[in-house]
Amino acid sequence: MALPPSASSARRFLRLAGTATRIAGGVLGQRLLRGRSGIDWQPVGDLLAEVLGDMKGPVLKLGQMASQWHDVLPEPVSRALGSLQNKVPALPYQHLQAHLQRVYEGELTDYFEHIDEQPFAAASLGQVHRARGLDGQALVLKIQYPGIAAICAADLKQVRRLLPLGRLFRAPAAQLEGVYRELEQTITAELDYAAEMQRLMTFRQFFADWPDVLMPRPIEHLCRPGVLVLTEVPGLSFAEVGQAPDALRQRLAQTLAEWLVAQAFILGQLHADPHPGNFAYTAEGRLVVYDFGCIQRVEASLLAAYVQTFRALQSGRAEDLERGFQSLGTRQPQSAPPWTLYRNLTALLGPLVQPGMLWDFAATPVHDQVQRLIPDALSALGSLQPAPGTLLINRTLEGHYWNLTRLGVALPVADLIERRIKTHPPHSVA
């Protein structure tokens, strides 16, 4: 069990700054002794996972998000931070019980027949306890850590001061600033449980006739500031879905892909937190979605720009990809187009997005091939920078690429997208 997150901004900053100093000293020492290519990143990842896992709040959330940032972090660091998704130490119930009694202004037995003292999930901003309503309904309580909003406000300032640490991972300043904006936006959204409840209700209503997608139902009269009460939807760990039978994984992958495409093209909102802890599955092959703290609105004009880029990859022409990136807002003005990178991207991804093509997420290691494009990508940093509106969308797509790789099946990705383009075309598609 962990201690409550410390509200002392000075203490938290000193610990974080001390960790940054240890990492910087270790990496610089290795570069002097072994050269840049010989750096052992595993100790860095292990130290970050240990420190961030204990601290909770935005710094832990940053670590959880960073586990998906394969384009920013060395692979050993990303892999070590991945452990933060499901191994966050929980707070003892006694640290939350008095807080809950204040929130509910009385005895908890007036509202719940029972609350499990042992949490079954813990995260950066709160943890989840099973409970039973007075009517016998199986429930879960998503409870924010007391005082976490103030901790977040202080931590975000400190994280920004420590962003230069990312230079050790060869991340450019503009990319680090984008990482910070993404973190700030995510934290702000996830602290607002009232808004999360409304987002969940919107998704439930929109996908009500999708039998293969299960979502909890909020119990509105039991929800309070900082406490979200939901029906319990049991599921098997998505992190271990690779062990499931082939047919079940195929069904899950199809459902996941169709669900994402429908969000973008019809609902206009994207569930933007793709880490495996937010998903589960049933023994029958139904997809379970738990967390709606981070939802990204997808404007039709931005979707049209993504469709234009999709068409450019299909065409295989670097000139079309240049226009697509211009429409996305990722091209820096008065800079030369990175034609070599364009040609390599279209050669890599173009065959996978052709109509009738199956993208085999088990047999086609796109991430390995992307690694070979890093020199071209680094040389293009002066020309290409993600536009603010694309940050969370790009991270969501990247995160679900890894989820589909975990499922390890072949999908007609292009055909799924083509069907939605035909039935719900976004405006301004070139």
C-alpha positions as CSV (number, residue, x, y, z in Angstrom):
1,M,0.0,0.0,0.0
2,A,1.1,3.5,-0.7
3,L,1.0,6.7,1.3
4,P,-1.4,9.5,0.3
5,P,0.1,11.8,-2.4
6,S,2.0,14.6,-0.6
7,A,0.5,18.0,-1.0
8,S,3.9,19.7,-0.5
9,S,4.8,21.1,-3.8
10,A,8.4,21.8,-2.6
11,R,8.9,18.2,-1.4
12,R,7.5,16.8,-4.7
13,F,9.6,19.1,-6.8
14,L,12.8,18.3,-4.9
15,R,12.2,14.6,-5.4
16,L,11.5,15.0,-9.1
17,A,14.4,17.4,-9.5
18,G,16.7,15.0,-7.7
19,T,15.6,12.2,-10.0
20,A,16.3,14.4,-13.0
21,T,19.7,15.2,-11.8
22,R,20.5,11.5,-11.2
23,I,19.3,10.6,-14.7
24,A,21.2,13.5,-16.4
25,G,24.4,12.6,-14.6
26,G,24.1,8.9,-15.5
27,V,23.4,9.6,-19.1
28,L,26.1,12.2,-19.6
29,G,28.6,9.9,-17.9
30,Q,27.7,7.0,-20.2
31,R,28.0,9.3,-23.2
32,L,31.5,10.3,-22.1
33,L,32.6,6.7,-21.5
34,R,30.7,4.8,-24.2
35,G,29.5,7.2,-26.8
36,R,25.9,8.1,-27.7
37,S,25.0,4.8,-29.3
38,G,26.2,2.8,-26.4
39,I,23.9,4.2,-23.7
40,D,22.1,1.7,-21.5
41,W,18.6,3.2,-21.1
42,Q,17.2,0.4,-18.9
43,P,18.4,1.9,-15.5
44,V,16.8,5.2,-16.6
45,G,13.5,3.5,-17.2
46,D,13.6,1.5,-14.0
47,L,14.3,4.7,-11.9
48,L,11.5,6.6,-13.6
49,A,9.0,3.8,-13.1
50,E,9.9,3.6,-9.4
51,V,9.8,7.3,-8.7
52,L,6.7,8.2,-10.8
53,G,4.8,5.2,-9.5
54,D,5.2,6.4,-5.9
55,M,4.4,10.1,-6.6
56,K,0.9,9.9,-8.2
57,G,-0.6,13.0,-9.7
58,P,0.5,14.5,-13.0
59,V,4.0,13.1,-12.9
60,L,2.6,9.6,-12.7
61,K,0.1,10.4,-15.4
62,L,3.0,11.7,-17.5
63,G,4.8,8.4,-17.0
64,Q,1.7,6.4,-18.0
65,M,1.2,8.5,-21.1
66,A,4.9,8.3,-21.9
67,S,4.8,4.5,-22.1
68,Q,3.0,5.1,-25.5
69,W,5.5,7.7,-26.7
70,H,7.6,5.3,-28.8
71,D,8.6,8.2,-31.1
72,V,10.0,10.2,-28.1
73,L,11.6,7.8,-25.7
74,P,14.1,5.0,-26.1
75,E,12.4,1.6,-26.2
76,P,13.8,0.4,-22.7
77,V,12.4,3.5,-21.1
78,S,9.0,3.2,-22.8
79,R,8.8,-0.5,-21.8
80,A,9.7,0.2,-18.1
81,L,7.1,3.0,-17.9
82,G,4.5,0.6,-19.3
83,S,4.5,-1.1,-15.9
84,L,2.9,2.0,-14.5
85,Q,-0.4,1.2,-16.3
86,N,-1.4,-1.7,-14.0
87,K,1.0,-1.6,-11.1
88,V,0.3,1.7,-9.4
89,P,0.4,1.3,-5.5
90,A,-3.1,2.0,-4.0
91,L,-3.9,4.0,-0.9
92,P,-5.3,2.2,2.2
93,Y,-9.0,2.6,2.5
94,Q,-8.6,4.5,5.9
95,H,-7.1,7.4,4.0
96,L,-10.3,7.7,1.9
97,Q,-13.0,6.7,4.3
98,A,-13.2,10.0,6.2
99,H,-13.0,11.9,2.9
100,L,-16.0,9.9,1.6
101,Q,-18.0,10.6,4.7
102,R,-17.4,14.3,4.3
103,V,-18.4,14.1,0.6
104,Y,-21.6,12.2,1.4
105,E,-22.3,14.3,4.5
106,G,-23.1,11.3,6.7
107,E,-22.8,7.6,7.1
108,L,-21.8,5.8,3.9
109,T,-24.3,3.0,4.9
110,D,-27.1,5.5,4.0
111,Y,-26.0,5.2,0.4
112,F,-24.1,1.9,0.0
113,E,-24.8,-1.5,1.4
114,H,-21.0,-2.2,1.2
115,I,-17.8,-0.7,-0.1
116,D,-14.8,-3.0,-0.6
117,E,-11.8,-1.7,1.4
118,Q,-9.4,-3.3,-1.0
119,P,-9.2,-1.2,-4.2
120,F,-9.1,-3.3,-7.4
121,A,-7.5,-0.5,-9.5
122,A,-5.3,2.5,-8.8
123,A,-4.2,5.3,-11.1
124,S,-2.5,8.6,-11.2
125,L,-5.4,10.8,-9.9
126,G,-7.5,8.3,-8.0
127,Q,-8.5,4.7,-7.4
128,V,-11.5,2.4,-7.9
129,H,-13.3,0.3,-5.3
130,R,-16.1,-2.2,-5.8
131,A,-19.3,-1.5,-3.9
132,R,-22.9,-2.7,-3.6
133,G,-25.9,-0.3,-3.7
134,L,-28.8,-0.4,-1.3
135,D,-30.7,-2.2,-4.0
136,G,-28.0,-4.9,-4.4
137,Q,-26.6,-3.5,-7.6
138,A,-22.9,-4.2,-8.2
139,L,-21.1,-0.9,-8.4
140,V,-17.7,0.7,-8.7
141,L,-16.6,3.9,-7.0
142,K,-14.0,6.0,-8.9
143,I,-12.6,8.2,-6.2
144,Q,-10.2,11.1,-6.7
145,Y,-7.4,11.3,-4.1
146,P,-8.1,14.1,-1.6
147,G,-6.4,17.3,-2.5
148,I,-5.3,16.0,-5.9
149,A,-6.5,19.1,-7.8
150,A,-4.1,21.4,-5.9
151,I,-1.3,18.8,-6.3
152,C,-2.0,18.8,-10.1
153,A,-1.8,22.6,-10.3
154,A,1.6,22.7,-8.6
155,D,3.0,19.6,-10.3
156,L,2.2,20.9,-13.8
157,K,4.3,24.0,-13.1
158,Q,7.2,21.9,-11.9
159,V,6.9,19.4,-14.8
160,R,7.2,22.3,-17.3
161,R,10.4,23.5,-15.5
162,L,11.9,20.0,-15.9
163,L,11.0,19.6,-19.6
164,P,14.6,20.1,-20.7
165,L,15.3,16.6,-19.3
166,G,13.6,15.3,-22.4
167,R,16.6,16.6,-24.4
168,L,18.5,13.6,-23.1
169,F,16.2,11.4,-25.1
170,R,17.0,13.5,-28.2
171,A,13.5,15.0,-28.2
172,P,13.3,18.5,-29.8
173,A,12.0,21.4,-27.8
174,A,8.8,21.8,-29.9
175,Q,8.0,18.1,-29.4
176,L,8.5,18.5,-25.6
177,E,6.2,21.5,-25.5
178,G,3.6,19.4,-27.4
179,V,4.0,16.7,-24.8
180,Y,3.4,19.2,-22.0
181,R,0.2,20.6,-23.6
182,E,-1.1,17.1,-24.1
183,L,-0.4,16.3,-20.4
184,E,-2.1,19.5,-19.2
185,Q,-5.2,18.9,-21.4
186,T,-5.5,15.4,-20.2
187,I,-5.1,16.2,-16.5
188,T,-7.7,19.0,-16.8
189,A,-10.2,16.7,-18.4
190,E,-9.7,13.8,-16.1
191,L,-10.2,15.9,-12.9
192,D,-13.7,16.9,-14.1
193,Y,-15.8,13.9,-13.1
194,A,-19.1,15.7,-13.8
195,A,-18.0,16.3,-17.4
196,E,-16.7,12.7,-17.6
197,M,-20.2,11.4,-16.5
198,Q,-21.8,13.5,-19.3
199,R,-19.3,12.2,-21.9
200,L,-20.0,8.6,-20.8
201,M,-23.7,9.2,-21.2
202,T,-23.1,10.6,-24.7
203,F,-21.1,7.5,-25.7
204,R,-23.6,5.1,-24.1
205,Q,-26.5,6.7,-26.0
206,F,-24.6,6.8,-29.3
207,F,-23.5,3.2,-29.1
208,A,-26.6,1.8,-27.5
209,D,-27.3,-0.5,-30.4
210,W,-23.7,-1.9,-30.6
211,P,-24.0,-5.2,-28.7
212,D,-20.3,-5.9,-28.9
213,V,-19.3,-2.7,-27.0
214,L,-20.0,-2.6,-23.3
215,M,-19.7,0.5,-21.1
216,P,-20.7,1.2,-17.5
217,R,-23.7,3.2,-16.6
218,P,-23.4,6.2,-14.2
219,I,-25.6,6.2,-11.1
220,E,-26.3,9.9,-11.1
221,H,-27.9,10.2,-7.7
222,L,-24.9,8.7,-6.0
223,C,-22.2,10.7,-7.8
224,R,-20.5,13.5,-5.9
225,P,-17.7,16.0,-6.6
226,G,-14.6,13.8,-7.0
227,V,-16.6,10.5,-6.8
228,L,-18.0,8.8,-9.9
229,V,-20.3,5.9,-9.2
230,L,-20.8,3.4,-12.0
231,T,-22.3,0.0,-12.6
232,E,-19.7,-2.7,-12.6
233,V,-19.0,-4.3,-16.0
234,P,-16.6,-7.3,-15.3
235,G,-14.0,-8.1,-18.0
236,L,-10.8,-9.9,-18.6
237,S,-7.5,-7.9,-18.8
238,F,-6.9,-6.4,-22.2
239,A,-3.2,-6.4,-21.4
240,E,-3.3,-10.2,-21.6
241,V,-5.6,-10.5,-24.6
242,G,-2.8,-11.9,-26.7
243,Q,-3.4,-15.3,-25.0
244,A,-7.1,-15.4,-26.1
245,P,-8.3,-17.7,-29.0
246,D,-7.7,-16.4,-32.5
247,A,-11.4,-16.1,-33.4
248,L,-12.1,-14.0,-30.2
249,R,-9.1,-11.7,-30.9
250,Q,-10.4,-11.2,-34.5
251,R,-13.8,-10.2,-33.2
252,L,-12.4,-7.8,-30.7
253,A,-10.1,-6.2,-33.2
254,Q,-12.9,-5.7,-35.7
255,T,-15.1,-4.2,-33.0
256,L,-12.3,-1.9,-31.8
257,A,-11.5,-0.6,-35.3
258,E,-15.1,-0.1,-36.2
259,W,-15.8,1.6,-32.9
260,L,-12.9,4.1,-33.4
261,V,-13.9,4.9,-37.0
262,A,-17.5,5.5,-36.0
263,Q,-16.4,7.9,-33.3
264,A,-14.4,10.0,-35.7
265,F,-16.8,10.0,-38.7
266,I,-20.2,10.1,-37.0
267,L,-20.0,11.0,-33.3
268,G,-17.2,13.6,-33.8
269,Q,-15.6,12.7,-30.5
270,L,-12.7,10.4,-29.9
271,H,-12.0,8.3,-26.8
272,A,-8.4,9.5,-26.5
273,D,-6.9,7.4,-23.7
274,P,-5.9,4.1,-25.4
275,H,-3.8,2.4,-22.8
276,P,-4.8,-1.2,-22.1
277,G,-6.0,-0.5,-18.6
278,N,-9.0,1.3,-20.0
279,F,-10.2,-1.7,-21.9
280,A,-11.3,-5.3,-21.2
281,Y,-13.1,-8.1,-22.9
282,T,-15.6,-10.8,-22.1
283,A,-15.2,-14.5,-22.7
284,E,-17.7,-14.1,-25.6
285,G,-15.5,-11.5,-27.3
286,R,-17.3,-8.3,-26.4
287,L,-15.2,-5.1,-25.9
288,V,-15.5,-3.4,-22.5
289,V,-14.5,0.3,-22.2
290,Y,-14.1,1.8,-18.8
291,D,-12.6,5.3,-18.7
292,F,-14.0,8.5,-20.3
293,G,-11.9,11.0,-18.6
294,C,-10.1,12.0,-21.9
295,I,-12.3,12.7,-24.9
296,Q,-11.1,14.6,-27.9
297,R,-13.5,16.5,-30.2
298,V,-12.8,15.8,-33.9
299,E,-13.9,18.8,-36.0
300,A,-15.0,17.9,-39.5
301,S,-12.3,20.1,-41.1
302,L,-9.6,18.3,-39.2
303,L,-11.1,14.9,-40.1
304,A,-11.1,16.0,-43.7
305,A,-7.4,16.8,-43.5
306,Y,-6.7,13.3,-42.1
307,V,-8.7,11.8,-44.9
308,Q,-6.7,13.8,-47.4
309,T,-3.5,12.5,-45.8
310,F,-5.0,8.9,-46.0
311,R,-5.6,9.4,-49.7
312,A,-2.1,10.7,-50.2
313,L,-0.6,7.5,-48.6
314,Q,-2.9,5.5,-50.9
315,S,-1.6,7.4,-54.0
316,G,2.0,6.8,-53.1
317,R,2.9,10.4,-54.3
318,A,5.1,12.5,-52.1
319,E,3.5,15.6,-53.5
320,D,0.1,14.5,-52.3
321,L,1.5,13.8,-48.8
322,E,3.0,17.3,-48.7
323,R,-0.5,18.7,-49.4
324,G,-2.0,16.4,-46.7
325,F,0.5,17.5,-44.1
326,Q,-0.2,21.1,-45.0
327,S,-3.9,20.6,-44.5
328,L,-3.2,19.1,-41.1
329,G,-1.1,22.1,-40.1
330,T,2.0,20.1,-39.4
331,R,4.2,21.7,-42.1
332,Q,6.3,24.6,-40.8
333,P,6.0,27.7,-43.1
334,Q,9.1,28.8,-45.1
335,S,10.8,25.4,-44.7
336,A,11.8,22.8,-47.3
337,P,9.5,19.8,-47.7
338,P,11.1,16.6,-46.4
339,W,10.8,14.7,-49.7
340,T,12.9,11.7,-48.6
341,L,10.7,11.1,-45.5
342,Y,7.6,11.4,-47.7
343,R,8.8,8.8,-50.1
344,N,9.7,6.4,-47.3
345,L,6.4,6.9,-45.5
346,T,4.3,6.3,-48.6
347,A,6.4,3.2,-49.5
348,L,5.9,1.8,-46.0
349,L,2.3,2.7,-45.3
350,G,0.8,3.0,-48.8
351,P,0.5,-0.8,-49.4
352,L,-1.2,-1.3,-46.1
353,V,-4.0,1.2,-46.7
354,Q,-5.1,0.1,-50.2
355,P,-8.7,-1.0,-50.7
356,G,-9.1,-4.7,-50.2
357,M,-5.8,-5.0,-48.3
358,L,-5.6,-6.8,-45.0
359,W,-3.2,-5.1,-42.5
360,D,-1.7,-8.0,-40.6
361,F,-0.8,-6.7,-37.2
362,A,1.0,-9.9,-36.3
363,A,3.1,-10.4,-39.4
364,T,3.8,-6.7,-40.4
365,P,6.1,-5.1,-37.8
366,V,5.5,-1.5,-38.9
367,H,7.0,-0.2,-35.7
368,D,10.3,-1.9,-36.5
369,Q,10.3,-0.4,-39.9
370,V,9.4,3.1,-38.6
371,Q,12.5,2.9,-36.4
372,R,14.6,2.9,-39.5
373,L,13.0,6.2,-40.6
374,I,14.1,8.0,-37.4
375,P,17.2,9.6,-39.1
376,D,14.9,11.0,-41.9
377,A,12.4,12.1,-39.3
378,L,15.0,13.9,-37.2
379,S,16.3,15.7,-40.2
380,A,12.8,16.8,-41.0
381,L,12.1,18.3,-37.5
382,G,12.5,21.9,-38.9
383,S,9.8,21.1,-41.5
384,L,7.3,19.0,-39.6
385,Q,5.8,19.7,-36.2
386,P,2.4,18.4,-34.9
387,A,-0.3,20.9,-34.9
388,P,-2.0,21.4,-31.4
389,G,-5.3,19.9,-32.6
390,T,-3.6,16.7,-33.8
391,L,-1.6,15.8,-30.7
392,L,-4.1,13.7,-28.8
393,I,-5.5,12.2,-32.0
394,N,-2.1,11.1,-33.1
395,R,-1.4,9.6,-29.7
396,T,-4.7,7.8,-29.8
397,L,-4.0,6.3,-33.2
398,E,-0.5,5.3,-32.0
399,G,-1.9,3.7,-28.8
400,H,-4.5,1.7,-30.7
401,Y,-1.8,0.6,-33.2
402,W,-0.2,-1.1,-30.2
403,N,-3.5,-2.5,-29.0
404,L,-4.1,-4.0,-32.4
405,T,-0.6,-5.3,-32.4
406,R,-1.4,-6.9,-29.1
407,L,-4.5,-8.5,-30.6
408,G,-2.3,-9.8,-33.5
409,V,-4.8,-10.3,-36.3
410,A,-5.3,-9.1,-39.8
411,L,-7.9,-6.3,-40.5
412,P,-9.2,-4.6,-43.6
413,V,-8.3,-1.2,-42.2
414,A,-8.7,0.7,-45.5
415,D,-12.1,-0.8,-46.2
416,L,-13.4,0.2,-42.8
417,I,-12.3,3.7,-43.3
418,E,-13.6,3.8,-46.9
419,R,-17.1,2.8,-45.8
420,R,-17.3,5.6,-43.4
421,I,-15.9,8.1,-45.9
422,K,-18.7,7.1,-48.3
423,T,-21.5,7.2,-45.7
424,H,-20.4,10.2,-43.6
425,P,-17.9,12.2,-45.7
426,P,-16.3,15.1,-43.8
427,H,-16.5,18.5,-45.5
428,S,-13.5,20.0,-47.3
429,V,-12.1,16.6,-48.5
430,A,-9.8,17.3,-51.4
